[in-house]
Amino acid sequence: MTWDLLLAIGILLSNATQLRPGDAPVGPGEVCLAIWIVLMLGRETARLGPRFTPALSRLVIFWLLFAAAQSIGILTSYFIADPHDTKALIHDLTAYPLLAAVCVLSVVGPNAGSRVHRVAWLLVTLGSVELGLQALQAWNFISIGTLDLWFWERMRGWSDNPNQLAFQCAMLALLCLHLADVAASVSARIGAVGASVLPIYVGLLTRSDTFGIILIVAGPIFLAIKLRTWLLLHQRTLSARSAFAWIAVLTLPLLLGTVAQYGSSLAANVRGLAEDVGKGDQQDSDKTAHIRFHVWRSAFSRGLDAGMLGLGPGPHVPVPPSIAADRRDPAQDFSGGPQLDPADHAAPNGTPNFEAHDTLLDIFTQGGLLAVLSLIWLVATAFLQTYRTRLDGLSTLLCGLTIFSTFHLVIRHPIFWFSIATALTAAEGRTLSLKRRWS
């Protein structure tokens, strides 16, 4: 239990980058994770190594492919003499082994699925406490150090930028959905639903567009997947849930007709909701979209120029001209919008050190096509496993994770890899349970 607590605290505090002393690359979260890794390695060494389960095998295969892709990228960058940001390179070279160790060691050992499930409960419980403290501090009810919890009107909490906090809130809320879905008792289900309140509330305070999208689509995605599960229940008599599912299917044409007739009004309402949970006005949104499309094109071009072999760890996109011009302006105070947050983007230093803010495009510039295909394979495998074993909450979580990764680089967050580990181990456990039931 103590080790599980250490892992949960490490995952949560790794996102609290403002708690790092000075300009140190590590903080209390990384220290907790490092201690947990050492303890786990010592235990597995004493056991003469872990038994290879399907979940462990998939993760080991992925990380071997990913390491090979990044190594090829470094060699490619060296041979074509491509300039790189040394600080960013060292940062990723340090982060990836730590993330790989956390991810792989999460699924090793006996009863790994039960252990991961316990850590998930600890995450959502302690996460609510952590977010509660940040909310109280943000509204000046308590004072903790000299941390700045706001970037203009957007809450960033203990993180350096609001998007980091928004991603953590999204993953915690979706983990709560999974825990409520598989809860064995009514009290546990109520507890999981209650634990989602603060992640949703704080996530809205970040005014993240991506969090708003996930908040809008997660419910319909979960209901659609759950509907499929109820329809495929193997029962001789029709249960109330199956009856509801069949009614929903039979009324689907009527629903589609209604949507077609009132589609414009529905779209306006959805757009208004998205603006309410998003950030800035239309001008800010247009400027952000322009910058995103520019860096996405640049990232794709950089990947093609490297022969789809990658350029090694670190960001490789040139700083967009609009941001570079703003930062050269001595009168610029970064009030032009959230996209200019200096904590979210590297300062121009003569090298391509800007991120594409899209996970697949960022790793395409780092590890080329091999890195992209390996990540797609891992996430798709995890989704198919949860979908087949009817873990609807986890399937929804993976959909939300995919949405967030479209607009941000998320693979450097430990909670990303814990979510993947949770999906793989839970699906493996459900498969074994079903086999025992039918044998």
MARBALUM-726906 format. One record per residue (C-alpha): x, y, z. Coordinates in Angstrom, 3 decimals. Layout:
BEGIN
+----------+----------+----------+
!        x !        y !        z !
+----------+----------+----------+
!        X !        Y !        Z !
...
+----------+----------+----------+
// end
This chain:
BEGIN
+----------+----------+----------+
!        x !        y !        z !
+----------+----------+----------+
!    0.000 !    0.000 !    0.000 !
!    2.861 !    2.375 !    0.791 !
!    4.410 !    1.743 !   -2.609 !
!    1.052 !    2.350 !   -4.311 !
!    0.739 !    5.638 !   -2.432 !
!    4.234 !    6.650 !   -3.528 !
!    3.378 !    5.964 !   -7.172 !
!    0.099 !    7.906 !   -6.995 !
!    1.755 !   10.922 !   -5.355 !
!    4.571 !   10.842 !   -7.904 !
!    2.143 !   10.808 !  -10.838 !
!    0.126 !   13.707 !   -9.422 !
!    3.047 !   15.905 !   -8.378 !
!    4.972 !   15.336 !  -11.614 !
!    2.434 !   17.709 !  -13.133 !
!    3.124 !   20.345 !  -10.449 !
!    6.096 !   21.851 !  -12.257 !
!    5.976 !   25.092 !  -10.234 !
!    6.986 !   23.086 !   -7.172 !
!   10.383 !   22.327 !   -8.698 !
!   13.142 !   24.272 !   -6.928 !
!   14.505 !   27.065 !   -9.116 !
!   15.211 !   25.921 !  -12.656 !
!   15.696 !   22.280 !  -11.624 !
!   14.391 !   19.767 !  -14.201 !
!   12.943 !   17.562 !  -11.455 !
!   10.685 !   18.158 !   -8.490 !
!    8.944 !   16.214 !   -5.734 !
!    6.906 !   14.211 !   -8.233 !
!    9.934 !   12.962 !  -10.134 !
!   11.716 !   12.167 !   -6.858 !
!    8.769 !   10.037 !   -5.692 !
!    8.678 !    8.209 !   -9.022 !
!   12.441 !    7.601 !   -8.926 !
!   12.216 !    6.137 !   -5.406 !
!    9.299 !    3.935 !   -6.474 !
!   11.241 !    2.711 !   -9.515 !
!   14.257 !    1.783 !   -7.388 !
!   12.057 !   -0.119 !   -4.919 !
!   10.235 !   -1.964 !   -7.697 !
!   13.468 !   -2.870 !   -9.476 !
!   14.870 !   -4.208 !   -6.208 !
!   11.794 !   -6.328 !   -5.616 !
!   11.738 !   -7.746 !   -9.137 !
!   15.472 !   -8.492 !   -8.978 !
!   14.916 !  -10.452 !   -5.789 !
!   12.171 !  -12.392 !   -7.581 !
!   14.569 !  -13.145 !  -10.459 !
!   12.577 !  -11.075 !  -12.889 !
!    8.868 !  -10.641 !  -13.707 !
!    6.685 !  -13.098 !  -15.591 !
!    5.884 !  -11.853 !  -19.083 !
!    2.160 !  -11.184 !  -19.294 !
!    0.408 !   -9.912 !  -22.454 !
!    0.325 !   -6.388 !  -21.011 !
!    4.016 !   -6.427 !  -20.131 !
!    4.949 !   -7.905 !  -23.511 !
!    3.108 !   -5.171 !  -25.411 !
!    4.720 !   -2.398 !  -23.385 !
!    8.217 !   -3.861 !  -23.713 !
!    7.773 !   -4.218 !  -27.479 !
!    6.574 !   -0.630 !  -27.760 !
!    9.427 !    0.857 !  -25.746 !
!   12.026 !   -1.140 !  -27.664 !
!   10.593 !    0.128 !  -30.954 !
!   10.328 !    3.655 !  -29.598 !
!   13.926 !    3.633 !  -28.331 !
!   15.121 !    2.309 !  -31.696 !
!   13.189 !    5.048 !  -33.513 !
!   14.629 !    7.779 !  -31.295 !
!   18.159 !    6.391 !  -31.747 !
!   17.751 !    6.368 !  -35.513 !
!   16.497 !    9.942 !  -35.280 !
!   19.591 !   11.047 !  -33.343 !
!   21.852 !    9.443 !  -35.950 !
!   19.881 !   11.064 !  -38.776 !
!   20.163 !   14.468 !  -37.117 !
!   23.918 !   13.958 !  -36.709 !
!   24.515 !   12.944 !  -40.332 !
!   22.512 !   15.816 !  -41.835 !
!   23.988 !   18.280 !  -39.299 !
!   20.579 !   19.449 !  -38.148 !
!   20.780 !   22.017 !  -35.308 !
!   19.027 !   21.107 !  -32.074 !
!   18.272 !   22.606 !  -28.686 !
!   20.688 !   20.838 !  -26.316 !
!   18.625 !   21.603 !  -23.211 !
!   15.454 !   20.179 !  -24.745 !
!   17.358 !   17.131 !  -26.015 !
!   18.709 !   16.360 !  -22.545 !
!   15.250 !   16.910 !  -21.043 !
!   13.658 !   14.268 !  -23.278 !
!   16.588 !   11.872 !  -22.928 !
!   16.024 !   12.024 !  -19.174 !
!   12.231 !   11.894 !  -19.305 !
!   11.707 !    8.944 !  -21.643 !
!   13.615 !    6.335 !  -19.552 !
!   11.742 !    7.495 !  -16.439 !
!    8.395 !    7.185 !  -18.222 !
!    9.303 !    3.787 !  -19.654 !
!   10.236 !    2.490 !  -16.208 !
!    7.007 !    3.781 !  -14.634 !
!    4.910 !    2.324 !  -17.441 !
!    6.558 !   -1.112 !  -17.539 !
!    6.945 !   -1.570 !  -13.786 !
!    3.272 !   -0.672 !  -13.266 !
!    2.212 !   -3.932 !  -14.927 !
!    4.780 !   -6.365 !  -13.494 !
!    4.408 !   -8.700 !  -10.570 !
!    1.561 !  -10.867 !   -9.305 !
!   -1.901 !   -9.305 !   -9.240 !
!   -0.715 !   -6.306 !  -11.278 !
!   -4.278 !   -5.549 !  -12.313 !
!   -5.468 !   -5.287 !   -8.705 !
!   -2.491 !   -3.097 !   -7.809 !
!   -3.096 !   -0.742 !  -10.722 !
!   -6.777 !   -0.564 !   -9.759 !
!   -5.800 !    0.451 !   -6.211 !
!   -3.464 !    3.107 !   -7.542 !
!   -6.281 !    4.427 !   -9.747 !
!   -8.472 !    4.879 !   -6.667 !
!   -5.610 !    6.599 !   -4.866 !
!   -5.084 !    8.865 !   -7.880 !
!   -8.670 !   10.086 !   -8.056 !
!   -8.900 !   10.464 !   -4.262 !
!   -5.601 !   12.271 !   -3.757 !
!   -6.168 !   14.128 !   -7.022 !
!   -9.372 !   15.611 !   -5.616 !
!   -7.487 !   16.693 !   -2.496 !
!   -4.702 !   18.231 !   -4.586 !
!   -7.110 !   20.042 !   -6.891 !
!   -9.144 !   21.196 !   -3.907 !
!   -6.059 !   22.792 !   -2.367 !
!   -5.235 !   24.473 !   -5.672 !
!   -8.785 !   25.792 !   -6.029 !
!   -8.751 !   27.169 !   -2.478 !
!   -5.394 !   28.793 !   -3.128 !
!   -6.532 !   30.195 !   -6.471 !
!   -9.500 !   31.910 !   -4.815 !
!   -7.235 !   33.201 !   -1.994 !
!   -8.829 !   31.137 !    0.778 !
!   -5.420 !   29.687 !    1.690 !
!   -1.837 !   30.614 !    0.904 !
!    0.876 !   28.120 !   -0.066 !
!    4.220 !   29.730 !   -0.828 !
!    4.500 !   32.330 !   -3.581 !
!    3.067 !   30.262 !   -6.431 !
!    1.208 !   32.061 !   -9.216 !
!   -1.873 !   29.938 !   -9.938 !
!   -3.283 !   32.052 !  -12.769 !
!   -2.148 !   32.881 !  -16.265 !
!   -4.395 !   35.847 !  -16.897 !
!   -7.964 !   34.475 !  -16.717 !
!   -6.852 !   30.839 !  -17.020 !
!   -6.090 !   28.745 !  -13.945 !
!   -2.817 !   26.824 !  -14.170 !
!   -2.586 !   25.725 !  -10.540 !
!    0.768 !   24.315 !   -9.552 !
!    1.645 !   23.657 !  -13.204 !
!    3.610 !   25.975 !  -15.456 !
!    0.773 !   26.360 !  -17.949 !
!   -2.999 !   25.742 !  -17.941 !
!   -2.869 !   22.952 !  -20.520 !
!   -0.832 !   20.732 !  -18.190 !
!   -3.463 !   21.116 !  -15.497 !
!   -6.289 !   20.589 !  -18.004 !
!   -4.802 !   17.288 !  -19.161 !
!   -4.483 !   16.021 !  -15.599 !
!   -8.075 !   17.029 !  -14.857 !
!   -9.331 !   15.289 !  -18.007 !
!   -7.544 !   12.036 !  -17.176 !
!   -8.699 !   12.079 !  -13.542 !
!  -12.311 !   12.717 !  -14.545 !
!  -12.252 !    9.877 !  -17.089 !
!  -10.579 !    7.571 !  -14.570 !
!  -13.493 !    8.338 !  -12.244 !
!  -15.862 !    7.330 !  -15.035 !
!  -14.063 !    3.985 !  -15.378 !
!  -14.052 !    3.354 !  -11.622 !
!  -17.759 !    4.156 !  -11.405 !
!  -18.443 !    1.835 !  -14.337 !
!  -16.710 !   -1.180 !  -12.757 !
!  -17.589 !   -0.410 !   -9.108 !
!  -18.780 !   -3.451 !   -7.189 !
!  -21.047 !   -1.508 !   -4.844 !
!  -23.330 !    1.502 !   -4.898 !
!  -21.167 !    3.350 !   -2.362 !
!  -18.050 !    2.857 !   -4.507 !
!  -19.910 !    4.105 !   -7.569 !
!  -21.107 !    7.189 !   -5.708 !
!  -17.566 !    7.793 !   -4.433 !
!  -16.135 !    7.605 !   -7.957 !
!  -18.755 !   10.005 !   -9.298 !
!  -18.108 !   12.389 !   -6.402 !
!  -14.365 !   12.297 !   -7.062 !
!  -14.987 !   13.619 !  -10.591 !
!  -16.506 !   16.901 !   -9.395 !
!  -13.271 !   18.769 !   -8.651 !
!  -11.404 !   17.602 !  -11.802 !
!  -14.309 !   18.862 !  -13.912 !
!  -14.572 !   22.140 !  -11.994 !
!  -10.843 !   22.895 !  -12.105 !
!  -10.649 !   21.724 !  -15.710 !
!  -13.250 !   24.336 !  -16.618 !
!  -11.240 !   27.002 !  -14.803 !
!   -8.260 !   26.249 !  -17.076 !
!  -10.435 !   27.387 !  -20.008 !
!   -8.797 !   24.763 !  -22.173 !
!  -10.502 !   24.305 !  -25.543 !
!   -9.480 !   20.637 !  -25.618 !
!  -10.885 !   19.986 !  -22.144 !
!  -14.127 !   21.564 !  -23.301 !
!  -14.272 !   19.249 !  -26.314 !
!  -13.680 !   16.195 !  -24.122 !
!  -16.341 !   17.349 !  -21.674 !
!  -18.837 !   17.644 !  -24.541 !
!  -18.090 !   14.367 !  -26.345 !
!  -17.140 !   12.000 !  -23.493 !
!  -20.743 !   11.445 !  -22.413 !
!  -22.072 !   10.563 !  -25.877 !
!  -19.052 !    8.313 !  -26.539 !
!  -19.581 !    6.444 !  -23.265 !
!  -23.315 !    6.067 !  -23.883 !
!  -22.717 !    4.773 !  -27.408 !
!  -20.200 !    2.178 !  -26.226 !
!  -22.407 !    1.229 !  -23.268 !
!  -25.360 !    0.840 !  -25.598 !
!  -23.365 !   -1.653 !  -27.638 !
!  -22.480 !   -3.553 !  -24.452 !
!  -26.106 !   -3.799 !  -23.349 !
!  -27.174 !   -4.976 !  -26.805 !
!  -24.685 !   -7.848 !  -26.716 !
!  -25.578 !   -9.131 !  -23.246 !
!  -25.926 !  -12.908 !  -23.451 !
!  -29.172 !  -13.477 !  -21.560 !
!  -32.150 !  -15.689 !  -22.350 !
!  -34.573 !  -13.117 !  -20.986 !
!  -34.562 !   -9.488 !  -21.974 !
!  -33.342 !   -7.324 !  -19.101 !
!  -34.425 !   -3.749 !  -18.518 !
!  -31.072 !   -2.485 !  -19.796 !
!  -31.310 !   -4.573 !  -22.956 !
!  -34.867 !   -3.379 !  -23.500 !
!  -33.723 !    0.224 !  -23.155 !
!  -30.928 !   -0.439 !  -25.642 !
!  -33.312 !   -1.915 !  -28.210 !
!  -35.708 !    0.998 !  -27.761 !
!  -32.838 !    3.413 !  -28.367 !
!  -31.828 !    1.543 !  -31.534 !
!  -35.379 !    1.478 !  -32.857 !
!  -35.830 !    5.198 !  -32.220 !
!  -32.475 !    6.097 !  -33.799 !
!  -33.987 !    6.931 !  -37.230 !
!  -36.419 !    9.353 !  -35.546 !
!  -33.528 !   10.928 !  -33.652 !
!  -31.513 !   11.321 !  -36.848 !
!  -34.459 !   12.917 !  -38.575 !
!  -34.868 !   15.395 !  -35.740 !
!  -31.177 !   16.261 !  -35.859 !
!  -31.362 !   16.746 !  -39.622 !
!  -34.347 !   19.067 !  -39.275 !
!  -32.932 !   21.140 !  -36.426 !
!  -29.253 !   20.640 !  -37.193 !
!  -28.373 !   24.312 !  -37.505 !
!  -29.935 !   25.150 !  -34.138 !
!  -28.196 !   22.198 !  -32.486 !
!  -24.850 !   23.206 !  -33.966 !
!  -25.291 !   26.743 !  -32.646 !
!  -25.997 !   25.425 !  -29.149 !
!  -22.962 !   23.130 !  -29.214 !
!  -20.793 !   25.957 !  -30.494 !
!  -22.052 !   28.201 !  -27.703 !
!  -21.257 !   25.532 !  -25.099 !
!  -17.773 !   25.100 !  -26.532 !
!  -17.202 !   28.862 !  -26.313 !
!  -18.392 !   28.879 !  -22.701 !
!  -15.854 !   26.250 !  -21.623 !
!  -13.128 !   27.509 !  -23.957 !
!  -10.767 !   30.429 !  -23.725 !
!  -10.681 !   33.880 !  -25.270 !
!  -12.860 !   35.423 !  -27.935 !
!  -13.175 !   34.674 !  -31.635 !
!  -10.033 !   36.660 !  -32.432 !
!   -7.989 !   34.642 !  -29.920 !
!   -9.395 !   31.387 !  -31.297 !
!   -8.585 !   32.377 !  -34.874 !
!   -5.045 !   33.359 !  -33.925 !
!   -4.514 !   30.103 !  -32.037 !
!   -5.864 !   28.095 !  -34.983 !
!   -3.557 !   29.939 !  -37.400 !
!   -0.514 !   29.195 !  -35.232 !
!   -1.512 !   25.520 !  -34.837 !
!   -1.948 !   24.947 !  -38.555 !
!    1.383 !   26.668 !  -39.215 !
!    3.334 !   24.510 !  -36.759 !
!    1.543 !   21.333 !  -37.909 !
!    2.610 !   21.991 !  -41.496 !
!    6.143 !   22.782 !  -40.341 !
!    6.335 !   19.606 !  -38.267 !
!    5.137 !   17.449 !  -41.158 !
!    7.653 !   19.088 !  -43.496 !
!   10.485 !   18.583 !  -40.995 !
!    9.586 !   14.913 !  -40.698 !
!    9.559 !   14.457 !  -44.464 !
!   12.869 !   16.319 !  -44.828 !
!   14.411 !   13.815 !  -42.399 !
!   13.322 !   10.964 !  -44.633 !
!   10.629 !    9.983 !  -42.076 !
!   13.468 !    8.736 !  -39.838 !
!   13.119 !   11.498 !  -37.253 !
!   15.609 !   13.909 !  -35.750 !
!   15.875 !   12.521 !  -32.223 !
!   14.342 !   13.645 !  -28.908 !
!   13.309 !   17.241 !  -28.349 !
!   11.222 !   19.775 !  -30.311 !
!   12.203 !   20.374 !  -33.930 !
!    9.762 !   22.960 !  -35.295 !
!   10.909 !   26.554 !  -35.994 !
!    9.262 !   29.183 !  -33.813 !
!    6.274 !   30.627 !  -35.738 !
!    7.038 !   34.122 !  -37.088 !
!    4.087 !   35.704 !  -35.239 !
!    5.293 !   34.429 !  -31.861 !
!    8.917 !   35.302 !  -32.620 !
!    7.857 !   38.852 !  -33.538 !
!    5.836 !   39.212 !  -30.340 !
!    8.779 !   38.097 !  -28.224 !
!   11.170 !   40.461 !  -29.942 !
!    8.811 !   43.316 !  -29.111 !
!    9.992 !   44.843 !  -25.798 !
!    6.472 !   46.127 !  -25.134 !
!    4.971 !   42.643 !  -25.442 !
!    3.599 !   41.416 !  -22.099 !
!    2.107 !   38.197 !  -23.506 !
!   -1.394 !   39.534 !  -23.001 !
!   -2.337 !   38.711 !  -26.575 !
!   -3.789 !   35.351 !  -25.619 !
!   -3.057 !   32.009 !  -24.019 !
!   -1.094 !   30.826 !  -27.038 !
!    1.673 !   33.265 !  -26.053 !
!    2.232 !   31.810 !  -22.589 !
!    6.028 !   31.879 !  -22.181 !
!    5.874 !   28.820 !  -19.938 !
!    4.174 !   26.868 !  -22.730 !
!    6.655 !   27.623 !  -25.514 !
!   10.432 !   27.715 !  -25.699 !
!   11.992 !   31.091 !  -26.365 !
!   13.676 !   31.621 !  -29.743 !
!   17.380 !   30.739 !  -29.472 !
!   18.393 !   30.204 !  -33.093 !
!   17.413 !   26.520 !  -33.229 !
!   14.121 !   24.802 !  -34.141 !
!   12.881 !   24.313 !  -30.575 !
!    9.112 !   24.725 !  -30.910 !
!    6.708 !   21.808 !  -30.398 !
!    4.007 !   20.898 !  -32.905 !
!    1.448 !   20.561 !  -30.089 !
!    0.218 !   17.345 !  -31.660 !
!    1.553 !   14.105 !  -30.208 !
!    1.836 !   12.164 !  -33.464 !
!    3.451 !   15.068 !  -35.321 !
!    5.889 !   15.709 !  -32.474 !
!    7.057 !   12.106 !  -32.334 !
!    7.091 !   12.062 !  -36.148 !
!    9.774 !   14.762 !  -36.002 !
!   11.577 !   12.831 !  -33.244 !
!   11.378 !    9.175 !  -34.228 !
!    9.910 !    9.257 !  -37.700 !
!    7.339 !    6.829 !  -39.049 !
!    8.486 !    3.976 !  -36.797 !
!    7.735 !    5.961 !  -33.625 !
!    4.325 !    7.028 !  -34.953 !
!    3.292 !    3.502 !  -35.952 !
!    4.466 !    2.022 !  -32.654 !
!    2.409 !    4.516 !  -30.627 !
!   -0.666 !    4.035 !  -32.814 !
!   -0.291 !    0.258 !  -32.425 !
!   -0.072 !    0.480 !  -28.629 !
!   -3.057 !    2.814 !  -28.161 !
!   -5.168 !    0.943 !  -30.732 !
!   -4.353 !   -2.371 !  -29.068 !
!   -5.318 !   -1.004 !  -25.660 !
!   -8.598 !    0.344 !  -27.064 !
!   -9.489 !   -2.914 !  -28.809 !
!   -8.758 !   -4.864 !  -25.632 !
!  -11.005 !   -2.654 !  -23.493 !
!  -13.690 !   -2.580 !  -26.171 !
!  -13.777 !   -6.370 !  -26.517 !
!  -13.851 !   -6.906 !  -22.761 !
!  -16.609 !   -4.292 !  -22.332 !
!  -14.609 !   -1.935 !  -20.146 !
!  -16.600 !    0.994 !  -21.472 !
!  -15.176 !    3.604 !  -19.103 !
!  -11.620 !    2.777 !  -20.151 !
!  -12.575 !    2.819 !  -23.824 !
!  -13.967 !    6.312 !  -23.289 !
!  -10.802 !    7.313 !  -21.420 !
!   -8.653 !    6.224 !  -24.356 !
!  -10.868 !    8.206 !  -26.730 !
!  -10.436 !   11.279 !  -24.536 !
!   -6.699 !   10.689 !  -24.378 !
!   -6.582 !   10.516 !  -28.177 !
!   -8.522 !   13.773 !  -28.489 !
!   -6.186 !   15.573 !  -26.112 !
!   -3.117 !   14.214 !  -27.909 !
!   -4.366 !   15.788 !  -31.139 !
!   -3.772 !   19.285 !  -29.748 !
!   -0.965 !   18.717 !  -27.235 !
!    2.152 !   16.629 !  -26.676 !
!    1.024 !   14.336 !  -23.859 !
!    3.422 !   11.391 !  -23.885 !
!    5.753 !   13.085 !  -21.381 !
!    3.047 !   12.962 !  -18.694 !
!    3.246 !    9.933 !  -16.362 !
!   -0.556 !    9.873 !  -16.078 !
!   -0.701 !    9.159 !  -19.829 !
!    1.312 !    5.985 !  -19.377 !
!   -0.547 !    4.995 !  -16.224 !
!   -3.781 !    5.234 !  -18.224 !
!   -2.356 !    2.907 !  -20.869 !
!   -1.161 !    0.495 !  -18.164 !
!   -4.606 !    0.590 !  -16.533 !
!   -6.318 !   -0.241 !  -19.825 !
!   -3.998 !   -3.161 !  -20.630 !
!   -4.053 !   -4.744 !  -17.158 !
!   -7.805 !   -4.294 !  -16.668 !
!   -8.552 !   -5.841 !  -20.060 !
!   -6.190 !   -8.725 !  -19.315 !
!   -7.848 !   -9.326 !  -15.956 !
!  -11.336 !   -9.205 !  -17.483 !
!  -10.274 !  -11.695 !  -20.177 !
!   -8.953 !  -14.171 !  -17.601 !
!  -12.134 !  -13.758 !  -15.559 !
!  -14.334 !  -14.491 !  -18.576 !
!  -12.251 !  -17.564 !  -19.466 !
!  -12.672 !  -18.973 !  -15.953 !
!  -16.413 !  -18.294 !  -16.112 !
!  -16.867 !  -20.151 !  -19.387 !
!  -14.476 !  -23.033 !  -18.591 !
+----------+----------+----------+
// end
